Amino acid sequence: MTGLDDHTEQIIMLAWSRILGLQDGALAAATPGERIEAGNDDAAAVSLVQLFGRTALYGPPEVLAAARRVPDEELALESRLLGIISEHHRGARMLGEAHLLYCEEPPEIQGSEKVSVSFEAEHIRQLSSRCPADDVALSGIQQAEWTAAVVAEATGEVMAAAGRDTWQDVLGHIGVLTQPDHRGLGLGRFAAAVAVEEAFVEGLVPQWRAAAESPGSLRMAISLGFTQAGHQTTVTLD
């Protein structure tokens, strides 16, 4: 049980079925504990997606065949998945493990006279230039179709931002970036709350992907009302 409404779960599984190149109802119709194979000769990555007790493995057919001997709980470990893939694709590299979370209610947004919300693209560029490149890439903020930045009223400094992309017309994928000097102050959470509210306005189910090595991201999502629904492990191919 995830605590999410059945209708919300159906929407999420529909979206992921489409993302993985499956029939619309494939994940919803699957038996919990069953692994669905989504073969694609042209796949640029291998991804194990676990949602609501269902498991789907996306990737080239030769990798799917080699993975059949490995239990799901082992395959969800990026090192194990990489080991299997490396037998067929020498240049494969890990993208990591992540928690998949969703929410059904917009979070409470508490404003402040000390900061304002900006929708200017230039503020996103400024923030990105002041953050580690890996953090910028992980947030997806530079490519996001919708963004909002948190700017200090007194100085005009950009301190945090959040972005939202639409996945399969139904999911609002949220990304957050906070300048290192301003972390731990709730600014990233504030930006994320604005993005989540915007996703609801657009009729989307907000989605959060928290990297396994980033417990702070998971804590932030839970504080915003997100519920864990699954897990994703991804390895890119050569």
N, C-alpha and C positions, 0 to 999 in steps of 0.2 A: 504494500500500500504506500502511495506517495503523498496522499492528501490532496491530490489534484482531482478536479471534476472529471468524470468519464469523458465528457465531450471535449475537454481540453486535451486529455490524453489521446483521443482519436485524431485531433488536429495535429498534434506533435508527431504521431506515428505516420500520418499521411505525408507530412512534409519530409520526414526522413526517408520514407519509402521512395519518394520522388528524387531526393538528393542521391540516393544509392542506386538509382536506375531500376527500381523494382516497380511492380504493379502497385497502384494506389493503396490497395488494402492488404498488401503483403505482410507488413509488420503486425497490423491489428489482427490478422487471421492466424498468425503463427502461434504455435503452442509454446507457452513459457518453458524455457529450457532448450527449445529447438534452435538450431543455428541455420539461418538463411544464408545462402551463398549468392552474391551479386557479382557475377563474373563480367569483366570488361577487358578485352585484349589491349585497349589503348589507355588503361588506367595509369595515371602518373603517381598514384599513391595506393597504399593498402591501408584500409581503415576498419577497425573492429568497433562496431557501435552496439551498445547494450542499452535498451530502453524498456522500462516496465516489464522486466523479466524476459524480454525477447532479445535475441542476438543476431546481428547481421555482419557478415564479413564481405567487404568490397575489395576487389583487386583482380589481377590477371588470373586466368583459370589455373595455371600451373601452381601458383601460390595457394589458391583455395584448396587444391587437391592435396598439397603437402601439409596443409594445416588441419586436415581432417583427423589426424591422429592425435592432435593436441587438445586438451580440454579448454573450455572457454576461459576459466579462471587463470590458466597459464598464458593463454594467448593475449589476455588483457595486459600482460606485463610487456612493456615496450622492448625490453632486452630479449625476451623469448620470441616475440613477433619478428624482430629484426633478424634473429638467428635463422629463422625459417626462410625469410625473404632473401637473405644474403646468399643462400644456396643457388638462387636463380638470378639475382640482381646484385652484383658486386658493389655497385655505387649507392645502394640504399642507405638512408640515414634516418635517424629517429626525429620525429616532430614532437613526440611526447604523449603523455596520458592526461586526460582532462575529465573533470566532472561536468555533467550536463544538468543544468537547473532551469526551472521555469516558474513563473508566478501568475496569479490570477487577479490580484488586487494591486492598484497603484500605491506606491509608498507615500507616506506623509512627507511633504517637502517643507522644510523650515527655512525661510529666507533670512537674509542678514543684510544690514545696511552697509556692511564692510565689503561685500562682493556683489557683482552683477553677473548676469548670464548673457553671453555674447554668441551670436550665430555667424560671426564673421570668419571667413576662411583664413584670413591672415593670422588670426589668433591661434588657429590650429597649427599653422606653419611655425609660428613663434614657439609654441609649446614643444612641438616635435624636435626643434633644433636644440632644445635645452634638456632633453631626456635621452637616456641610453638608447642606441639604435635597436637593441633587442626588445626593449620595452615598447618602443614605438611600433615595431612590427607585430608584436603579440597583441597589442590593442586594436590593430586594424584601423586606427583613427584617420590615417591619411587617405585611405580609400573609402571610408564610410560615406554613404549617400546622404546622411543627416548627421550634423554635429552640433554640440553646444559646449562653450568654454566658460570656465569660471574665472572672472577677472577681478583683481583687487581694485576697489573704487579709488583708493588714495593714490596708487602708483600706476595703475593700468597694466600691471604685470599679470600675465596669464599663468594660473597656478594649476589648473586641472581641466580636463575635458572628457566628454563621453561621446560615443558615436553609435549610430544604429543603422544596420543594414537589413533589408527585407529578404528573407529566404522563402522561396516557393510561395510567395504572396500571403503567407499566414504567420510566419515567425519574425519577430523583431530581435535580431541578434545584437546584443549590447557589448560594447568595448569601452574600457576606461583607461585614461592615462593621467598620471599625476607627476608634476615636477618633483624630483627627489628632495629638494629643500623644503617642500611643503607637504610631505607625506605624514600621515598620522594625525591630521587635523580635521578629517571628515570632509575634505574638499572633493576628493574623488567620489565619495559616496553621494555627496550633494549633486555632482554632475551626473552620476549614474541614475539618481532618482528622477532627474529632469528627463533623461533619455527614456527611462521606463515609462513615465507618464505619457510621453509623446508616442511611444509604441502603442499604448492602450488607446489613445486618441485616434490612431490610424487603424484600429481594429485588429492589431497584431498580438500574438502571444509572445511576451518577452522571453528571450532565451539568453542564458549566461553560460559561458564555457570557462571554468576555472581550472587552470593548469594544476596538475597534481603537486608540482613543486612550489606552488604559490598559495599557501594556506590563507594568506591575507585576502586574496581574491575570493576564496570560498566563504570566508567570514563576512566579507562585505555583501556578497550575494544573499546569504542567509539573513543578514540584518535588514535587507531590503524586502524580505518576504519571499525570496525564491526557495523552491523546494527541490531537493535532489531527485532526479528521475532516471539518471543513467550515467554512462561512462563511455569515453571514446579514446581509442589508442590508434595513433597514425604514424606510418612510416612512409617517407617519400622514396620513389624509385630513381634509378640513374637516368 
